[in-house]
């Protein structure tokens, strides 16, 4: 969503994207997100976009945060992905009870960018499997198990880690993002897209975290009740990558027509998806959220495909932004994927039809948006 009068952080995001991130995106894709990129993001103030002003953040409304995310993802999806992890612990700490030790110790340095946070909690969604178990011990918690995915290793200062207790309670706590007794990282993963984001798995074998680092305790069912509709929302990165792909289309009549048509549909779905995201999560409307997310996927895939088609053979070169954006789009298909998201997406793909049995597929009525 483009604001009428750009928020200062939107202006800053565009400056950072145009001056640093986009020009170096191809190199970063091949060589990894450099620490200098993260330092630039820290200095920009963007890490505090949603943090409360009294703790040094900007306290910007959600539409501003989404626009910033679109801009960063479209410029360099790897850098966006590293820094986007940071905003979850910031929001969680901002909502925590005043006086909570972890809140008072960490929220300000996170809001100002002094510290960069990563997240290690998606595995909680694997229930009834429990990849990470949290056990109460004197003075704190012990974590055991495996975190399958952790992004930003070597760039983050701290991580938000979650485990499930024997009482079926989800516990979130903050610990240092470094190798330490009870925490061992794997070698960096080689991925088809966003290898640059420095993703590893983490083996936890008796990692001890003090009680004053606990951020939240919540019954697993309550976590799922809030998480399911929230995770069904469309990531702003989908619109950022799709828009960047359409920017690659040239001046020929057919390329311009494709860009015009896809942009119009993209804007419509963005408006509807963000309107749903702004609704209180407990009210659900999960099916509508999933339909918009699936439709946004369709349009992102069409946009990145159009960029590859327009680029011809040159688009397969590793120097081409078109193939990078197509791979980033593939990554976003599974980023933040939960069982309901996967089921809805597969159902939509299964209902694709062709006009004559051999023509190009068209989306089903269920996800036509």
C-alpha positions in Angstrom: 0.0 0.0 0.0 1.5 3.4 -1.0 0.9 6.2 1.4 -0.2 9.6 0.2 2.5 11.4 2.2 5.4 9.0 2.7 6.2 8.2 6.3 9.9 9.1 7.0 10.7 5.4 7.4 9.2 4.7 4.0 11.4 7.4 2.5 14.4 5.9 4.4 13.5 2.4 3.1 13.4 3.6 -0.5 16.7 5.4 0.0 18.3 2.2 1.4 16.7 0.1 -1.4 17.8 2.3 -4.3 21.2 3.2 -3.0 22.4 -0.1 -1.5 20.2 -3.1 -1.6 19.0 -3.3 -5.2 22.3 -2.5 -6.8 24.1 -5.3 -4.9 21.2 -7.8 -4.8 22.8 -10.1 -7.4 26.1 -10.2 -5.6 24.4 -10.8 -2.2 22.4 -13.6 -3.7 25.6 -15.4 -4.6 27.8 -14.4 -1.8 25.6 -13.9 1.3 24.2 -11.0 3.2 27.1 -9.0 4.4 27.4 -7.5 7.9 27.5 -4.1 6.2 24.0 -4.5 5.0 22.8 -5.3 8.5 24.6 -2.3 9.8 22.9 -0.1 7.2 19.5 -1.4 8.3 20.4 -0.8 12.0 21.4 2.8 11.3 18.3 3.4 9.2 15.9 3.1 12.1 13.8 0.5 10.2 14.3 -2.2 12.9 12.1 0.0 15.2 9.4 0.7 12.7 6.7 -1.0 14.9 8.4 -0.6 18.3 6.8 1.8 20.9 8.2 5.4 20.9 8.9 5.4 24.6 11.5 2.6 24.0 13.1 4.4 21.1 11.0 3.0 18.3 8.9 4.7 15.6 5.6 3.3 16.7 4.5 3.4 13.0 1.1 1.9 12.0 0.9 -1.4 10.3 0.5 0.0 6.8 3.8 1.8 7.1 5.5 -1.4 8.3 4.0 -3.4 5.4 5.2 -0.8 2.9 8.7 -0.8 4.3 8.7 -4.6 4.0 7.5 -4.5 0.4 10.3 -2.1 -0.5 13.0 -4.1 1.2 11.9 -7.5 -0.2 11.6 -6.2 -3.7 15.1 -4.7 -3.5 16.9 -7.6 -1.8 14.8 -10.5 -0.5 17.7 -12.0 1.4 18.4 -8.9 3.4 14.7 -8.4 4.0 14.4 -12.0 5.3 17.2 -11.6 7.8 15.8 -8.3 9.3 12.1 -9.4 9.2 12.8 -12.0 11.9 13.6 -9.1 14.2 10.1 -7.6 14.3 8.4 -10.7 15.9 10.3 -10.4 19.2 9.9 -6.6 19.2 6.1 -6.9 18.9 6.0 -9.7 21.5 8.0 -7.7 24.0 6.0 -4.6 23.3 2.8 -6.5 24.2 4.3 -8.0 27.3 3.4 -6.8 30.8 5.3 -3.7 31.9 8.0 -4.5 34.3 8.7 -8.0 32.8 12.5 -8.3 33.1 13.0 -9.4 29.5 10.9 -6.5 28.3 12.8 -3.9 30.3 16.2 -5.3 29.4 15.7 -5.9 25.7 13.0 -3.8 24.2 15.0 -0.6 23.9 18.1 -2.1 22.4 16.0 -4.0 19.9 13.9 -1.0 19.1 16.9 1.2 18.4 18.8 -1.4 16.4 21.5 -1.8 19.0 20.6 -5.5 19.0 19.3 -7.6 16.0 17.0 -10.6 16.9 16.2 -13.8 15.1 13.4 -16.3 15.7 13.4 -20.0 16.4 9.7 -20.9 17.0 8.1 -22.1 13.8 8.6 -25.7 15.0 5.9 -25.2 17.6 3.4 -25.5 14.7 4.5 -29.1 14.2 2.1 -30.4 17.0 1.6 -33.2 17.9 5.3 -33.5 17.3 7.4 -31.6 19.7 10.8 -30.8 18.1 11.9 -28.7 21.1 11.0 -29.5 24.7 11.2 -26.9 27.4 11.7 -28.2 31.0 11.6 -26.1 34.1 14.7 -26.1 36.1 15.8 -24.2 39.2 16.1 -20.5 38.1 14.9 -21.0 34.5 14.4 -23.5 31.7 16.2 -26.2 29.9 15.7 -26.6 26.1 16.3 -29.9 24.2 15.6 -30.8 20.6 16.2 -29.5 17.2 15.3 -26.2 15.6 15.0 -27.1 11.9 15.4 -23.6 10.5 17.2 -20.5 12.0 17.9 -17.6 9.7 20.6 -14.9 10.2 23.2 -17.0 12.0 26.3 -14.9 12.4 24.4 -11.7 11.9 21.9 -11.8 14.8 22.8 -10.9 18.4 19.9 -12.7 20.1 17.1 -15.1 19.3 13.6 -15.7 20.4 13.4 -19.4 21.1 10.2 -21.4 21.8 9.7 -24.9 23.3 6.7 -26.9 24.6 6.5 -28.0 28.2 5.1 -31.3 29.5 2.0 -29.4 30.5 1.4 -28.5 26.8 2.4 -24.8 27.4 4.4 -22.9 24.8 7.3 -20.9 26.4 9.1 -18.1 24.5 12.5 -16.9 25.8 15.4 -14.9 24.6 19.0 -16.2 24.4 22.2 -15.3 22.7 22.4 -16.2 19.0 25.8 -17.9 19.3 27.3 -21.3 19.9 27.2 -22.0 23.6 26.9 -24.9 26.0 23.7 -26.7 25.0 23.4 -25.0 21.6 25.2 -26.1 18.4 24.5 -24.8 14.9 24.7 -26.9 11.7 26.9 -25.7 8.8 25.0 -23.1 6.7 22.3 -24.6 4.5 22.7 -24.6 0.7 19.2 -23.6 -0.6 17.8 -23.0 -4.1 16.9 -19.5 -2.9 18.0 -17.2 -0.1 21.1 -19.2 0.8 22.4 -15.7 1.3 20.2 -15.3 4.5 22.6 -17.7 6.4 20.1 -20.3 7.5 21.2 -23.2 9.8 19.5 -25.8 12.1 20.2 -25.7 15.8 20.8 -28.7 18.0 19.7 -28.0 21.6 21.1 -30.3 24.2 20.4 -28.9 27.6 20.5 -25.2 26.7 19.8 -23.3 29.9 17.9 -20.0 29.8 17.3 -18.0 33.0 13.8 -17.2 34.1 14.3 -13.4 33.6 14.7 -14.1 29.9 11.2 -15.6 29.5 9.0 -13.4 27.4 5.7 -15.3 27.2 4.0 -18.5 28.5 0.8 -19.5 26.8 -1.3 -22.8 26.4 -0.5 -24.4 23.1 -4.2 -24.3 22.1 -4.2 -20.5 22.7 -1.0 -20.1 20.7 -2.7 -22.0 17.8 -5.9 -20.0 18.1 -4.1 -16.8 17.4 -1.4 -18.1 15.1 -3.6 -19.9 12.6 -5.5 -16.8 11.3 -2.3 -14.6 11.6 -0.2 -17.0 9.6 -2.9 -17.1 7.0 -2.3 -13.5 6.1 -0.3 -12.6 3.0 3.3 -11.5 3.5 4.1 -8.0 2.1 7.2 -9.6 0.6 5.0 -11.4 -2.0 3.8 -8.0 -3.3 7.4 -6.6 -3.1 8.9 -9.4 -5.2 6.0 -9.4 -7.7 6.3 -5.6 -8.2 10.1 -5.8 -8.6 9.6 -8.5 -11.3 7.1 -6.3 -13.2 9.5 -3.5 -13.1 11.8 -5.6 -15.3 9.3 -5.7 -18.2 10.3 -3.6 -21.1 8.7 -1.1 -23.4 7.2 -3.4 -26.0 3.5 -3.4 -26.3 3.0 -7.0 -25.1 5.3 -6.5 -22.1 3.6 -3.3 -21.1 0.2 -4.9 -21.4 1.3 -7.8 -19.2 2.7 -5.4 -16.6 -0.5 -3.2 -16.7 -2.8 -6.2 -16.3 -0.8 -7.9 -13.6 -0.3 -4.7 -11.6 -4.0 -3.9 -11.6 -4.8 -7.4 -10.2 -1.9 -7.2 -7.8 -3.2 -3.9 -6.4 -6.7 -5.3 -5.9 -5.5 -8.4 -4.0 -3.1 -6.3 -1.9 -5.9 -4.0 -0.8 -8.2 -7.0 0.1 -5.4 -9.0 1.8 -4.3 -6.0 3.9 -7.9 -5.2 4.9 -8.2 -8.7 6.3 -4.8 -8.4 8.0 -6.1 -5.3 9.8 -9.1 -7.2 11.3 -8.6 -8.5 14.9 -7.0 -11.9 14.6 -9.4 -13.7 17.0 -12.2 -13.1 14.6 -10.6 -15.5 12.3 -12.0 -15.4 8.7 -9.2 -17.9 8.0 -10.7 -19.0 4.7 -10.8 -15.5 3.3 -7.2 -14.8 4.4 -6.1 -18.1 2.8 -7.9 -17.3 -0.5 -6.2 -13.9 -0.7 -2.8 -15.5 0.2 -3.3 -18.1 -2.5 -4.4 -15.5 -5.1 -1.3 -13.4 -4.2 0.9 -16.4 -4.8 -0.7 -16.9 -8.2 0.0 -13.3 -9.2 3.6 -13.3 -7.8 4.3 -16.5 -9.8 2.8 -14.9 -12.9 4.8 -11.7 -12.5 8.1 -13.5 -12.0 7.4 -15.8 -14.9 6.6 -12.8 -17.1 10.0 -11.3 -16.1 11.8 -14.6 -17.1 9.8 -14.9 -20.4 10.5 -11.2 -21.3 14.2 -11.7 -20.6 14.5 -14.8 -22.8 17.7 -16.8 -22.6 19.4 -14.0 -20.7 17.0 -14.5 -17.8 18.7 -17.8 -17.0 22.0 -16.2 -16.3 23.0 -15.8 -12.6 23.6 -12.1 -13.4 19.9 -11.7 -14.3 17.5 -10.3 -11.7 14.6 -12.2 -13.3 15.9 -15.6 -12.3 16.7 -14.4 -8.8 13.2 -13.0 -8.3 11.7 -16.2 -9.7 13.7 -18.2 -7.1 12.8 -15.8 -4.3 9.2 -16.2 -5.3 9.5 -19.9 -5.0 10.9 -19.5 -1.5 8.0 -17.2 -0.5 5.6 -20.0 -1.5 6.8 -22.0 1.6 8.0 -19.2 3.9 5.8 -19.2 7.0 3.9 -22.2 5.7 1.5 -23.9 8.1 -0.7 -26.9 7.5 -3.8 -24.8 6.6 -1.8 -22.7 4.2 -0.3 -25.7 2.5 -3.7 -27.4 2.2 -5.4 -24.3 0.8 -2.7 -23.8 -1.7 -2.7 -27.4 -2.9 -6.5 -27.4 -3.1 -6.3 -24.3 -5.3 -3.7 -25.9 -7.6 -5.6 -29.1 -7.8 -8.7 -27.2 -9.1 -6.8 -25.4 -11.9 -8.5 -25.9 -15.3 -7.6 -25.3 -18.9 -9.9 -23.9 -21.6 -9.5 -26.9 -24.0 -7.6 -29.4 -21.9 -4.3 -28.3 -23.4 -4.2 -24.6 -22.9 -2.7 -22.4 -20.2 -4.1 -23.0 -16.7 -6.4 -20.6 -15.1 -7.1 -20.3 -11.4 -10.1 -21.8 -9.8 -13.1 -19.8 -8.8 -12.1 -20.4 -5.2 -9.0 -18.3 -5.5 -10.0 -16.0 -8.3 -10.2 -13.1 -5.7 
